[in-house]
Amino acid sequence: ADGLALASDPGGSLNFLAMVENLQGDSGRGYYLEMLIGTPPQALNILVDTGSSNFAVAGVPDPDVTSYFNPELSSTYRSQGIEVTVKYSQGSWTGVLGTDVITMPKGLYGSYTINIATILESENFFLPGVKWHGILGLAYDALAKPSSSVETFFDSLVRQAEIPNIFSLQMCGAGLPVSGSGTNGGSLVLGGIEPSLYTGDIWYTPIKEEWYYQVEILKLEVGGQNLELDCREYNADKAIVDSGTTLLRLPEKVFSAVVQAIARTSLIQEFSSGFWTGSQLACWDRTEKPWSLFPKISIYLRDENSSRSFRISILPQLYIQPILVIGDNLQCYRFGISSSTNALVIGATVMEGFYVIFDRAQRRVGFAVSPCA
C-alpha cells in the first residue's frame, strides 16, 4: 500500500479514499465540505461551486448562518484591505479579501495559505435552512473577483501541495428528497480520480474556454427523439458544468422545445403549465412512482476525438424531484429543469447521475456513470 501511495503522490499529501464521502448536502441546497480555517482552527461548511472562482466565508453573524469565521480570533489571518463583490445567478455578497491558512480534515493532508473573502453583507446568498457558511469557487481565475490576479483556492492547492491539476466530484442525492435531512453524501476528490466512485468508462469533452467549465453540446434528445434544433441554440450563449446551480437550465428556445417534447411523450397529457415553469408541484400517491411516466433526456457532448460525440442520459429520477409529502399518502415532485436567458447549465440535477472529472491539466471535463445514482 505504501508503494501505491508513493507512486500516485510523491508528496504524500493525497489520500483519495479518505476523500470519499467528504461532502454532505442535496441538490436543492448544494453540497458542502468541512474546512478548518485560521489559527486556532474554526470549522465551517463550505459549498462546492464549479461555477465561480472566489473562496468566501461568512465573516459576521447572519440570521441564516449557524457559524461564521471571525478573523479577529485567528493569529494567521492577514487582511489585504481590498473590497470585493460577487454576484451569482441568484444572490450576491460583498466582503474583504485576506489570506489565512486552511486544512481539510478529509483527504488532503497539510495546511495551505489561501485567499479568503470574508463576507460582510449579502443578499439572497445565505438562505434559510442551508447548512453551509461559505463557498468554494472551483472555476478558473478568469472569473475571480475583483480581478483574475486573485489566486483561486484550487490553484493555490496545486502550487503549494504539488498535487495534479485535476479534481473530481460525485454528488449522491438522486431520487432522495431535495430538501431532506441534508445527509446525502458526496465526494470531492482533489488531485485526481478515485476508481471506486464510478463504473465503466470516463468520457471526456474538451473545455472550450477556461473561465467557467464551458463545454460544447451537439444535440439533445427527449425519449430518443432528436429535438432538431440548430446546435448553436444549445450553446447560447454558453454551455457550462456548474455544481452550484441546482437545476438543469436550458436556453429559452431549447427549454420550450424540451417541455413540448416531454409533454408529448409523457403518459400524462394534462399537465398544468405551472408544473413546467416551477410554480407548482405535481403530486402522486406514495405507492406510485411517477418516473415511469416520463422520458429520458440525452445530452450529446463533443468527444475529445472531435469527430465523435457521446451522450449523457438524464433519467426522470434526476429531473422529476421529490420535494415534500402531504398527509400520509401523497408525494409531491418538482420539475428539475428551468429556462435561462444566457446559458445552458448542467447543474446538480444532472451531475447527481455522474462522477464528473474536471481535468484542468488536459483541458477537458469527463463523465462516468456514478454507482450512487
Secondary structure, 3 states (H helix, E strand, C coil): CHHHHHHHCCCCCECHHHHCCCEEEECCCEEEEEEEECCCCEEEEEEEECCCCCEEEECCCECCECCCCCHHHCCCCEEEEEEEEEECCCCEEEEEEEEEEEEECCCEEEEEEEEEEEEEEEECCCCCCCCCCEEEECCCHHHCCCCCCCCCHHHHHHHHHCCCCEEEEEECCCCCCCCCCCCEEEEEEECCCCHHHCEEEEEEEECCEECCEEECEEEEEECCEECCCCHHHHCCCCEEECCCCCCEEEEHHHHHHHHHHHHHHCCCCCCCHHHHHCCCCEEEECCCCHHHHCCCEEEEEECCCCCCEEEEEECHHHHEEEEEEECCCEEEEEECEEEECCCEEECHHHHCCEEEEEECCCCEEEEEECCCC
